[in-house]
Amino acid sequence: MSDERYGTSSPSELTMAPRPFRRLAVLLPTLLLSGASQARPVVLELFTSQGCSSCPPAEALLGELASDADLLPLGFHVTYWNHLGWKDTASSQSATERQADYARRLGERSFTPQLVIDGCRSVVGSRRTEVAAAVSQAKAEIGSEVATTLSRRNDRIDVRLGSGVGSAQVILLGFDKSVRTPIARGENGGRTILQTNVVRSMRTLGMWSGKPLEFSEAPPAGQEVAVIVQRSDGRIVGAARLTPEL
């Protein structure tokens, strides 16, 4: 039986977790929703694939986490499962490369489902207790952040960053809030998977170097928009999500 942490698992592994999974479903909202409002959302990056049989539970958990306004969950669909029976309809080389960058920084191999929290720690995305603990720790560690705002003006997206110390990349993302995909082949063949905050586009706008900074950009591909501010060591120090227009 292959190791889930490094990319593959047999379908039978998915049946081993229901009882603790249900107990933790009750516990998780208490762990994640306690405390005062924070300076910015904690960024959760799930590296996943429609072809991975270990990923649907992580996709489901990401969907639950999306209801917490203090979190910014994002689904990055990698390409390295695409030759194993099913080509992920949301996969992109940029997602695969982003995960590889994290692997180098964190000293790990790329695997699915991997959840990277605020760019500086990694857990298996379907392990609820580990996810809850890592998210709680990330919330407690939010300190001196880069004030980051997003707004829409006519057909443009305005990004504004405040002053601070250091330097960081400013990355604009577009994502679809909810995607339901019937899977015809591969490990998940015959299933329909509901996926949350599926990243459709990602581009670097420029570098923030401690001084206030503004960008005016064309909207990225995707239904919704977010921006993250990320240091060279991977740590995220600013993030914002554009509130969808009603």
C-alpha positions in Angstrom: 0.0 0.0 0.0 1.5 3.3 -1.0 2.1 6.2 1.4 -0.6 8.9 1.2 1.9 11.6 2.2 3.8 11.1 -1.0 1.1 11.1 -3.6 -0.8 7.8 -3.8 -3.1 5.6 -1.8 -5.4 2.7 -2.5 -9.2 3.3 -2.5 -9.5 1.2 0.6 -7.6 3.7 2.6 -10.5 6.2 2.3 -12.7 3.8 4.3 -10.4 3.7 7.3 -11.2 7.2 8.7 -15.0 7.7 9.0 -15.5 7.5 12.8 -12.8 10.0 13.9 -13.6 12.0 10.8 -17.1 12.5 12.1 -16.0 13.3 15.7 -13.6 15.9 14.5 -16.2 17.5 12.2 -17.9 18.6 15.4 -14.6 19.8 17.0 -13.1 21.7 14.0 -15.4 24.7 14.0 -14.6 25.4 17.7 -10.9 25.2 17.0 -11.0 27.5 14.0 -13.6 30.1 14.8 -12.6 31.1 18.3 -10.8 34.4 19.0 -11.1 38.0 17.9 -11.0 39.2 14.3 -7.4 39.1 12.9 -5.4 41.5 10.7 -5.6 39.3 7.6 -6.8 35.8 6.6 -4.6 32.8 7.1 -3.8 31.4 3.6 -4.4 27.7 3.1 -3.0 26.2 -0.1 -4.3 22.7 -0.9 -2.2 20.9 -3.6 -4.6 18.3 -5.0 -5.7 16.4 -8.1 -8.9 15.0 -9.4 -7.0 11.8 -10.1 -5.9 11.2 -6.5 -8.1 8.9 -4.4 -6.8 10.4 -1.2 -7.8 14.0 -2.2 -11.7 14.0 -2.0 -11.6 14.1 1.9 -9.2 17.0 1.8 -11.4 18.8 -0.8 -14.3 18.4 1.5 -12.4 19.8 4.4 -11.3 22.8 2.4 -14.9 23.4 1.6 -15.7 23.5 5.3 -12.8 25.8 6.0 -14.0 28.3 3.4 -16.9 29.3 5.7 -14.4 30.9 8.1 -13.8 34.6 7.2 -10.4 34.5 8.9 -9.2 31.9 6.4 -8.3 32.1 2.7 -8.5 28.5 1.4 -7.2 28.0 -2.2 -7.1 24.8 -4.3 -4.1 24.3 -6.5 -4.4 21.4 -9.0 -1.1 19.8 -9.9 -0.3 18.1 -13.2 1.8 15.1 -12.2 -1.3 12.9 -11.8 -2.5 13.6 -15.3 -0.9 10.6 -16.9 -2.5 8.1 -14.5 -5.9 7.7 -16.1 -7.5 11.1 -15.7 -6.4 14.6 -16.7 -7.4 17.1 -14.0 -9.6 19.7 -15.7 -8.2 22.4 -13.4 -4.6 21.4 -13.4 -1.8 23.9 -14.3 1.9 23.8 -14.5 2.1 26.9 -12.3 0.5 24.9 -9.5 3.0 22.1 -9.9 5.9 24.6 -9.9 4.5 26.4 -6.8 4.3 23.1 -4.9 7.9 22.2 -6.0 9.1 25.6 -4.6 7.5 24.7 -1.2 9.1 21.3 -1.3 12.5 22.9 -1.6 11.8 25.4 1.1 10.3 22.9 3.5 12.6 20.0 2.8 9.8 17.7 1.7 8.7 15.9 -1.5 5.7 17.0 -3.4 2.6 14.9 -2.5 -1.2 15.1 -2.5 -3.2 16.1 -0.7 -0.7 18.6 0.8 -2.0 21.7 2.7 0.5 24.5 3.1 -0.4 27.0 5.8 0.8 30.6 5.4 3.7 29.4 3.3 5.7 28.1 6.2 4.3 24.7 7.4 2.8 21.7 5.7 0.4 18.9 6.7 -1.6 16.2 5.0 -4.7 18.0 3.9 -7.2 15.3 4.9 -5.9 15.0 8.5 -8.3 17.1 10.4 -6.6 17.3 13.8 -3.3 18.3 12.2 -5.0 20.9 10.0 -6.9 22.4 13.0 -3.7 22.6 15.1 -1.7 24.1 12.2 -4.4 26.7 11.5 -4.7 27.7 15.2 -0.9 28.1 15.4 -0.9 30.2 12.3 -3.6 32.5 13.6 -1.7 32.9 16.9 1.5 33.9 15.0 -0.1 36.7 12.9 1.8 39.8 14.0 3.3 42.6 12.1 1.7 42.3 8.7 1.6 44.3 5.5 -1.8 46.1 5.3 -3.3 44.8 2.0 -6.5 45.7 0.4 -8.3 44.8 -2.8 -11.0 46.8 -4.6 -12.8 46.9 -8.0 -12.9 50.1 -9.9 -14.7 50.0 -13.3 -13.0 47.1 -15.1 -9.9 47.1 -13.0 -8.7 45.5 -9.8 -6.9 47.9 -7.4 -4.3 46.4 -5.0 -2.9 48.6 -2.2 -0.2 47.8 0.2 0.9 49.7 3.3 4.3 50.4 4.7 6.5 47.9 6.6 9.8 46.2 6.8 11.5 43.9 4.3 10.5 42.8 0.8 8.0 40.4 -0.7 6.3 39.4 -4.0 2.8 40.5 -4.7 0.8 37.7 -6.3 -2.7 38.2 -7.8 -4.9 35.1 -8.0 -8.3 34.3 -9.7 -10.3 31.3 -8.5 -13.7 29.7 -8.9 -15.7 29.4 -5.7 -17.2 26.0 -6.4 -16.6 23.4 -9.1 -18.4 20.1 -9.5 -16.6 17.6 -11.7 -17.7 14.1 -12.8 -14.6 11.9 -13.1 -14.7 9.3 -15.8 -11.5 7.4 -15.3 -8.6 6.9 -12.9 -8.6 6.3 -9.1 -11.8 8.4 -8.7 -13.5 7.1 -11.8 -17.3 7.1 -11.4 -17.3 9.8 -8.7 -18.4 13.4 -8.9 -16.1 15.7 -6.8 -17.1 19.1 -5.4 -14.1 21.4 -5.2 -13.8 24.8 -3.5 -11.8 27.9 -4.4 -10.2 26.3 -7.5 -7.3 28.5 -8.6 -7.6 29.4 -12.3 -4.8 32.0 -12.7 -1.9 33.4 -10.8 0.5 36.2 -11.7 3.2 38.2 -9.9 2.5 41.9 -10.0 5.8 43.1 -8.6 7.9 43.4 -5.5 6.9 45.3 -2.3 10.0 46.8 -0.6 8.6 48.3 2.6 7.0 51.4 1.1 3.3 51.9 0.2 2.5 50.4 -3.2 -0.4 50.4 -5.6 -1.3 48.3 -8.6 -4.2 48.6 -11.1 -4.7 45.4 -12.9 -7.0 43.7 -15.4 -9.2 41.1 -13.5 -7.6 37.6 -13.5 -9.3 34.5 -14.9 -11.7 33.1 -12.3 -14.9 34.1 -10.6 -13.2 35.7 -7.5 -10.0 37.5 -6.8 -7.4 37.4 -4.0 -3.9 38.7 -3.4 -1.1 37.4 -1.3 2.1 39.1 -0.2 4.9 36.5 0.2 8.5 36.8 1.3 11.4 35.0 -0.4 11.4 32.3 2.3 7.8 31.5 1.5 6.2 33.1 4.5 3.0 35.0 3.7 2.8 38.4 5.4 -0.2 39.9 3.7 -3.4 38.7 2.1 -6.8 39.9 1.0 -9.9 38.7 -0.8 -12.2 40.8 -3.0 -15.7 40.6 -1.7 -17.9 39.5 -4.6 -20.4 42.0 -5.9 -24.0 41.1 -5.3 
